[in-house]
Amino acid sequence: AGELWLAPLTKGGNLPFRRLVAEEFGAKVTVSEMAFARFLLRGNRVERARLRRTNDASLGGVFGAQIATNAIAEGVRAG
């Protein structure tokens, strides 16, 4: 309760930005940009980069990933 969350969609929440928000504003929870399951399964480096998180535990303790798909099985395989 009362914790700051950062949950961007696409093109607005890359790792440096999430790190800044956690550092400067004290976000305890950060969430990745939305990545597309289909491209993740193909090994697309840009999509994989969207899911990167910092290893510094002091910068937002909890991390979540957003994976977009229109096929549940595809999303499960990508996650």
Secondary structure by P-SEA (a helix, b strand, c coil): ccbbbbbbccccccaaaaaaaaaaccccbbbcccccaaaaaaccaaaaaaaccccccccccbbbbbbbcccaaaaaaac
